[in-house]
Amino acid sequence: MRGAKTSCALKVGEAASSGVKSALMALQGTVVKPVDGGIIDKSPEATMRNLGKLTRSGLKSMDPAILDIMLHKCP
């Protein structure tokens, strides 16, 4: 039998959980104001632009770091 690795399944579960929690909060009228939310901005499009900036600049060294960890793990 084949399927997702445990870590991948956990990521999907967490993403689904976060989506449900966000929907429930939205239904209750809970919002994150742009001044309180870090990369959260006035519109979804602006928030996505901010996320793009973060991933392009702030995470440049992450891929090599993750690859280094993976290559040097004990089998």
Residue pairs with C-beta under 8 A, 6 or more apart in sequence:
3 9
4 12
32 40
33 40
34 40
34 41
34 42
39 47
39 50
39 51
39 54
40 47
40 50
41 47
41 49
41 50
